[in-house]
Amino acid sequence: MTEAPVIGVLALQGDVREHLVALAAADAVARPVRRPEELAEVDGLVIPGGESTTISKLAVLFGVMEPLRARVRDGLPVYGTCAGMIMLADKILDPRSGQETIGGIDMIVRRNAFGRQNESFEAAVGVRGVAGDPVEGVFIRAPWVESVGAGAEVLAEHDGHIVAVRQGNALATSFHPELTGDHRVHALFVEMVRANRTAES
């Protein structure tokens, strides 16, 4: 078996620990990433849920925003959940003042599209590329994707709205698979990282 890929979790805000656990369960070496030198050492990166405006501002403050944009442009495999999906969007429909994104997926997202915190819910979501039963999606102040460009592939929809997208080495979901104990979406991402590492070697 090839050596386990090293996958970071952007540890500025959000459910970092849960992603670290899910990645480890999917046979990756998982570590928190806050600084450019830590980012330089990983084969892939997860951007967790949280508050997208806060994550954006902290990424600038910690000096990781520009290095992260550069690495994503260069093909670093990256997976964003909830707020992480917003961070990977090329365009936000209703950005807050000063909010920046990393970009990487040709999509337009709407923040808090499924409602506020008290309207959070769970739903079974069939995700293309994930075998077996539908994934249990946990939606917490979740965004949805208004539209995608030609380069982006829709992997899942819920209630007529796009909730999972992939473009090249970038993956994004509106929901939080790290909160369910089902690690199949993380396993899909780990396979993306492995494939990219093989292609580069």
C-alpha positions as CSV (number, residue, x, y, z in Angstrom):
1,M,0.0,0.0,0.0
2,T,1.3,3.5,-0.9
3,E,2.1,5.8,1.9
4,A,-0.9,7.6,3.4
5,P,-1.4,11.1,2.1
6,V,-1.0,14.1,4.5
7,I,-4.2,16.1,4.5
8,G,-4.5,19.4,6.4
9,V,-7.6,20.9,8.0
10,L,-7.7,24.7,7.9
11,A,-7.8,25.3,11.7
12,L,-8.9,28.9,11.9
13,Q,-12.5,28.3,13.0
14,G,-15.2,25.6,12.7
15,D,-15.4,21.9,13.3
16,V,-11.7,21.1,12.8
17,R,-11.5,18.1,15.2
18,E,-14.3,16.2,13.5
19,H,-12.6,16.5,10.1
20,L,-9.3,15.3,11.6
21,V,-11.1,12.3,12.9
22,A,-12.9,11.6,9.7
23,L,-9.8,11.9,7.6
24,A,-7.8,9.6,9.9
25,A,-10.7,7.1,9.6
26,A,-10.3,7.3,5.8
27,D,-6.6,6.4,6.0
28,A,-5.0,9.8,5.7
29,V,-2.5,11.5,8.0
30,A,-4.5,14.5,9.2
31,R,-3.1,17.6,10.8
32,P,-4.3,21.2,11.5
33,V,-3.1,24.0,9.3
34,R,-2.9,27.6,10.3
35,R,0.2,29.0,8.7
36,P,1.8,29.1,5.2
37,E,4.7,26.8,6.3
38,E,2.1,24.2,7.5
39,L,0.2,24.5,4.2
40,A,3.3,23.8,2.2
41,E,3.6,20.4,3.9
42,V,0.2,18.9,3.0
43,D,-1.0,16.9,-0.1
44,G,-4.5,18.2,0.3
45,L,-6.6,20.5,2.5
46,V,-10.1,20.5,4.0
47,I,-11.8,23.8,4.7
48,P,-14.4,23.2,7.4
49,G,-17.7,24.8,8.3
50,G,-17.9,27.8,10.5
51,E,-18.6,31.4,9.5
52,S,-17.3,32.1,6.1
53,T,-16.7,35.8,6.7
54,T,-14.6,35.0,9.8
55,I,-12.6,32.3,8.1
56,S,-11.9,34.7,5.2
57,K,-10.7,37.5,7.6
58,L,-8.6,35.1,9.7
59,A,-7.0,33.5,6.6
60,V,-5.8,37.0,5.6
61,L,-4.7,37.7,9.2
62,F,-2.7,34.5,9.4
63,G,-1.1,35.0,6.0
64,V,-2.5,31.9,4.4
65,M,-5.1,33.4,2.0
66,E,-2.7,34.2,-0.9
67,P,-0.6,31.0,-0.5
68,L,-3.8,29.0,-0.4
69,R,-5.2,30.7,-3.5
70,A,-1.9,30.0,-5.3
71,R,-1.8,26.3,-4.3
72,V,-5.4,25.8,-5.3
73,R,-4.7,27.4,-8.7
74,D,-1.7,25.0,-9.0
75,G,-4.0,22.0,-8.4
76,L,-3.9,21.3,-4.6
77,P,-6.8,19.0,-3.8
78,V,-9.2,20.9,-1.6
79,Y,-12.5,20.0,0.0
80,G,-14.9,22.6,1.5
81,T,-17.9,21.8,3.7
82,C,-20.6,24.4,4.3
83,A,-18.6,27.7,4.9
84,G,-15.8,25.9,3.1
85,M,-18.0,25.5,0.1
86,I,-18.5,29.3,0.1
87,M,-14.7,29.8,0.4
88,L,-14.2,27.7,-2.8
89,A,-16.8,29.5,-4.8
90,D,-15.6,31.9,-7.5
91,K,-18.6,34.1,-6.7
92,I,-20.9,34.7,-3.7
93,L,-24.4,35.9,-4.5
94,D,-24.7,38.0,-1.3
95,P,-21.2,38.6,0.1
96,R,-20.7,40.5,3.4
97,S,-18.5,43.5,3.3
98,G,-14.9,42.6,3.0
99,Q,-15.6,38.9,2.4
100,E,-13.1,37.2,0.2
101,T,-13.0,33.7,-1.3
102,I,-10.2,31.4,-2.3
103,G,-12.0,30.3,-5.5
104,G,-11.4,27.2,-7.4
105,I,-14.9,26.1,-8.4
106,D,-16.8,27.9,-11.1
107,M,-20.0,28.3,-9.1
108,I,-22.2,31.0,-7.5
109,V,-23.3,30.2,-4.0
110,R,-26.0,31.7,-1.7
111,R,-25.0,32.0,1.9
112,N,-27.4,30.7,4.6
113,A,-29.7,29.6,1.8
114,F,-31.4,26.8,3.7
115,G,-32.2,29.1,6.6
116,R,-30.8,30.2,10.0
117,Q,-29.4,28.0,12.8
118,N,-32.8,27.0,14.1
119,E,-33.8,25.7,10.7
120,S,-30.9,23.2,10.6
121,F,-31.9,19.7,9.4
122,E,-30.6,16.3,8.3
123,A,-31.5,14.6,5.0
124,A,-30.4,11.6,3.0
125,V,-28.4,12.8,0.0
126,G,-27.3,10.6,-2.9
127,V,-23.7,11.7,-3.9
128,R,-22.3,10.7,-7.3
129,G,-19.0,8.9,-6.7
130,V,-20.0,7.6,-3.2
131,A,-21.1,4.0,-3.5
132,G,-23.9,2.4,-1.4
133,D,-26.7,4.1,0.5
134,P,-27.2,7.9,0.4
135,V,-25.1,10.0,2.7
136,E,-26.7,11.5,5.8
137,G,-26.3,15.2,5.2
138,V,-26.3,17.6,8.2
139,F,-27.3,21.1,7.0
140,I,-26.5,23.9,9.5
141,R,-27.1,27.4,8.1
142,A,-26.1,25.8,4.9
143,P,-25.4,27.4,1.5
144,W,-26.6,26.1,-1.8
145,V,-25.2,26.5,-5.3
146,E,-27.3,28.8,-7.5
147,S,-25.5,27.9,-10.7
148,V,-22.3,26.2,-11.9
149,G,-20.1,26.9,-14.9
150,A,-19.2,24.4,-17.6
151,G,-16.1,23.1,-15.7
152,A,-18.0,22.1,-12.6
153,E,-19.8,18.8,-12.1
154,V,-22.9,18.6,-9.9
155,L,-22.6,15.6,-7.6
156,A,-25.8,16.0,-5.5
157,E,-29.0,17.9,-5.2
158,H,-31.5,18.3,-2.4
159,D,-35.0,19.8,-2.8
160,G,-34.0,21.0,-6.2
161,H,-30.9,22.8,-5.1
162,I,-27.3,21.8,-5.8
163,V,-25.5,20.7,-2.6
164,A,-22.3,19.0,-3.8
165,V,-20.0,20.0,-6.6
166,R,-16.6,18.9,-8.0
167,Q,-14.3,20.7,-10.3
168,G,-10.9,19.0,-11.0
169,N,-9.2,18.7,-7.6
170,A,-11.8,20.8,-5.8
171,L,-14.7,19.3,-4.0
172,A,-17.5,21.1,-2.0
173,T,-20.6,20.1,-0.1
174,S,-23.3,22.3,1.5
175,F,-23.6,19.7,4.3
176,H,-21.3,18.4,7.1
177,P,-20.4,14.7,6.6
178,E,-17.9,14.9,9.4
179,L,-20.7,15.1,11.9
180,T,-22.3,11.8,11.1
181,G,-19.7,9.0,11.6
182,D,-20.1,8.2,7.8
183,H,-16.6,8.8,6.3
184,R,-17.4,8.0,2.7
185,V,-17.2,11.6,1.4
186,H,-13.9,12.0,3.2
187,A,-12.7,8.7,1.6
188,L,-13.7,10.1,-1.8
189,F,-11.5,13.2,-1.1
190,V,-8.6,11.0,0.1
191,E,-8.8,9.1,-3.2
192,M,-8.7,12.4,-5.1
193,V,-5.6,13.4,-3.1
194,R,-4.0,10.0,-3.8
195,A,-4.7,10.2,-7.5
196,N,-3.3,13.7,-7.7
197,R,-0.1,12.6,-5.9
198,T,0.3,9.7,-8.3
199,A,-0.2,12.0,-11.3
200,E,2.5,14.4,-9.9
201,S,5.1,11.7,-9.2
